Amino acid sequence: MKIYTKTGDKGTTALFGGTRVPKHHIRIESYGTVDELNSHIGLIRDQDMHQDYKNTLITIQDKLFTVGAILATDPEKATLKNGKERLNIPKITSEDIELLEKEMDSMNETLPQMTHFVLPGGHTTVSYCHIARCVCRRAERLATALYELDPFLPETLQYLNRLSDYLFVLARKLSHDLQADEVKWIPEKN
């Protein structure tokens, strides 16, 4: 498989199904940001942490490829006129969302109750989680904008929403595990 095709040299790219759109199209921005998020999660996974977290992160990276495929598919080309699927695109399921929720619940059992917002930082690994969380929120904002124009399965949006929560809880859990300072944000009074 060749890496370069030269078909995008004029500023367009093909969606799954063959439709060509400008590279700045909201659909491209959406799945491009999911790809960026996936790379940040790879960076988190490369850090020194318990293997269970790494295994969950690998699962998340796999699901983000599914999210990207959903966002990269022209809905008009995905199904035939009789409603049958033309392209074999995987889906995000409620079980995928529940996995994130179970992981968060498990991590939260060992964490002190949150009483304030926390400042990102304290350890490099924790900071990587916060960066990924912010990129995930951007991916979610772009995906919701796309969803308003061209709806897709809502579980995709739910997954991105829950994933940003997961990344926040993972940051807190890693702060706890690494004995890093978790600095509370306490607004100054005027």
Secondary structure per residue as TSV (DSSP state, phi and psi in degrees):
chain	resnum	aa	ss	phi	psi
A	1	M	-	360.0	125.2
A	2	K	-	-77.0	140.2
A	3	I	S	-77.3	-40.3
A	4	Y	-	-102.4	136.6
A	5	T	-	-118.1	-17.6
A	6	K	S	69.3	2.5
A	7	T	T	-76.7	-15.9
A	8	G	T	-99.6	9.2
A	9	D	T	-65.4	-16.5
A	10	K	T	-106.2	18.9
A	11	G	S	86.8	16.3
A	12	T	E	-122.9	163.0
A	13	T	E	-144.3	160.6
A	14	A	E	-98.2	137.1
A	15	L	-	-84.5	166.8
A	16	F	B	-60.8	128.9
A	17	G	T	107.5	-13.3
A	18	G	S	99.9	-15.0
A	19	T	-	-60.5	133.6
A	20	R	E	-98.9	136.3
A	21	V	E	-136.3	159.9
A	22	P	E	-63.5	148.9
A	23	K	T	-66.5	-13.8
A	24	H	T	-95.8	6.4
A	25	H	S	-59.7	145.6
A	26	I	H	-55.9	-33.4
A	27	R	H	-65.3	-41.1
A	28	I	H	-69.2	-42.3
A	29	E	H	-58.4	-40.2
A	30	S	H	-64.0	-56.5
A	31	Y	H	-75.5	-23.5
A	32	G	H	-66.3	-37.8
A	33	T	H	-71.2	-34.8
A	34	V	H	-63.8	-39.0
A	35	D	H	-63.6	-43.0
A	36	E	H	-59.4	-44.7
A	37	L	H	-58.5	-43.9
A	38	N	H	-60.2	-38.2
A	39	S	H	-66.8	-39.9
A	40	H	H	-64.3	-38.2
A	41	I	H	-67.0	-35.1
A	42	G	H	-60.3	-38.7
A	43	L	H	-65.3	-40.8
A	44	I	H	-61.5	-45.7
A	45	R	H	-62.1	-27.0
A	46	D	T	-76.2	-7.1
A	47	Q	S	-81.9	165.3
A	48	D	S	-77.7	107.2
A	49	M	-	-155.5	171.0
A	50	H	-	-60.4	142.1
A	51	Q	H	-60.4	-30.6
A	52	D	H	-59.9	-41.4
A	53	Y	H	-63.7	-42.7
A	54	K	H	-61.9	-41.1
A	55	N	H	-62.8	-42.5
A	56	T	H	-63.8	-41.0
A	57	L	H	-63.8	-36.5
A	58	I	H	-63.6	-42.8
A	59	T	H	-60.5	-43.7
A	60	I	H	-62.1	-42.9
A	61	Q	H	-61.5	-39.6
A	62	D	H	-60.9	-45.7
A	63	K	H	-66.0	-31.8
A	64	L	H	-67.9	-30.4
A	65	F	H	-65.4	-36.7
A	66	T	H	-64.6	-45.9
A	67	V	H	-57.0	-46.4
A	68	G	H	-59.3	-41.7
A	69	A	H	-64.0	-40.7
A	70	I	H	-62.0	-46.5
A	71	L	H	-69.9	-25.6
A	72	A	T	-89.2	4.1
A	73	T	B	-101.2	128.4
A	74	D	-	-70.8	113.7
A	75	P	H	-58.3	-31.9
A	76	E	H	-67.7	-26.5
A	77	K	H	-94.4	-10.9
A	78	A	H	-76.8	-27.8
A	79	T	B	-126.0	151.8
A	80	L	-	-83.0	168.4
A	81	K	T	-60.8	-26.1
A	82	N	T	-85.4	4.3
A	83	G	S	92.0	-7.6
A	84	K	-	-76.1	150.4
A	85	E	B	-71.9	131.6
A	86	R	S	-92.2	-40.1
A	87	L	S	-104.9	140.6
A	88	N	-	-91.0	78.2
A	89	I	-	-97.5	126.0
A	90	P	-	-64.6	169.7
A	91	K	-	-126.2	156.2
A	92	I	-	-89.0	133.0
A	93	T	-	-113.0	168.7
A	94	S	H	-62.6	-29.4
A	95	E	H	-65.4	-35.2
A	96	D	H	-64.6	-40.1
A	97	I	H	-69.7	-42.3
A	98	E	H	-62.8	-33.8
A	99	L	H	-59.6	-45.4
A	100	L	H	-61.5	-42.4
A	101	E	H	-63.5	-43.1
A	102	K	H	-64.2	-41.0
A	103	E	H	-63.3	-42.4
A	104	M	H	-63.3	-45.1
A	105	D	H	-59.3	-42.2
A	106	S	H	-64.1	-45.5
A	107	M	H	-66.0	-39.6
A	108	N	H	-64.8	-24.7
A	109	E	T	-60.1	-28.0
A	110	T	T	-104.0	1.7
A	111	L	S	-99.4	147.5
A	112	P	-	-66.3	151.9
A	113	Q	-	-61.1	141.0
A	114	M	-	-83.8	124.9
A	115	T	-	-113.0	-15.4
A	116	H	S	-145.2	162.8
A	117	F	-	-63.6	155.2
A	118	V	B	-117.4	147.2
A	119	L	-	-78.0	132.9
A	120	P	S	-59.6	140.0
A	121	G	-	128.8	-165.5
A	122	G	S	106.8	-29.0
A	123	H	S	-164.3	147.2
A	124	T	H	-55.1	-44.8
A	125	T	H	-62.4	-40.6
A	126	V	H	-64.6	-41.9
A	127	S	H	-62.8	-38.7
A	128	Y	H	-60.5	-38.8
A	129	C	H	-63.2	-41.6
A	130	H	H	-67.8	-37.8
A	131	I	H	-62.8	-46.1
A	132	A	H	-61.4	-38.7
A	133	R	H	-60.5	-42.9
A	134	C	H	-66.9	-40.3
A	135	V	H	-65.6	-37.5
A	136	C	H	-62.9	-41.3
A	137	R	H	-63.8	-38.6
A	138	R	H	-65.4	-42.9
A	139	A	H	-59.6	-40.4
A	140	E	H	-65.0	-42.9
A	141	R	H	-61.8	-43.7
A	142	L	H	-66.2	-41.6
A	143	A	H	-65.4	-36.3
A	144	T	H	-68.5	-34.8
A	145	A	H	-64.3	-42.8
A	146	L	H	-63.7	-42.1
A	147	Y	H	-58.8	-37.5
A	148	E	H	-64.8	-33.1
A	149	L	H	-84.3	-37.7
A	150	D	S	-149.0	83.7
A	151	P	-	-58.1	148.6
A	152	F	-	-136.5	-178.1
A	153	L	-	-59.0	127.4
A	154	P	H	-65.0	-20.5
A	155	E	H	-59.4	-27.1
A	156	T	H	-63.4	-45.6
A	157	L	H	-66.9	-41.2
A	158	Q	H	-60.9	-39.1
A	159	Y	H	-63.1	-46.2
A	160	L	H	-62.4	-40.5
A	161	N	H	-61.8	-47.9
A	162	R	H	-68.6	-33.5
A	163	L	H	-64.6	-39.0
A	164	S	H	-64.0	-37.6
A	165	D	H	-63.7	-44.1
A	166	Y	H	-57.9	-44.4
A	167	L	H	-64.7	-33.7
A	168	F	H	-66.2	-46.7
A	169	V	H	-65.5	-39.1
A	170	L	H	-61.3	-40.4
A	171	A	H	-60.1	-44.8
A	172	R	H	-64.7	-41.6
A	173	K	H	-65.8	-41.9
A	174	L	H	-68.1	-35.4
A	175	S	H	-57.7	-45.2
A	176	H	H	-63.8	-49.8
A	177	D	H	-62.6	-38.6
A	178	L	T	-87.8	0.2
A	179	Q	T	54.7	39.9
A	180	A	-	-86.3	152.7
A	181	D	-	-68.2	132.0
A	182	E	-	-109.1	102.8
A	183	V	-	-86.4	122.0
A	184	K	B	-77.3	144.2
A	185	W	-	-92.4	113.9
A	186	I	-	-118.6	109.8
A	187	P	-	-60.2	141.0
A	188	E	-	-72.1	142.8
A	189	K	-	-90.4	139.4
A	190	N	-	-79.1	360.0
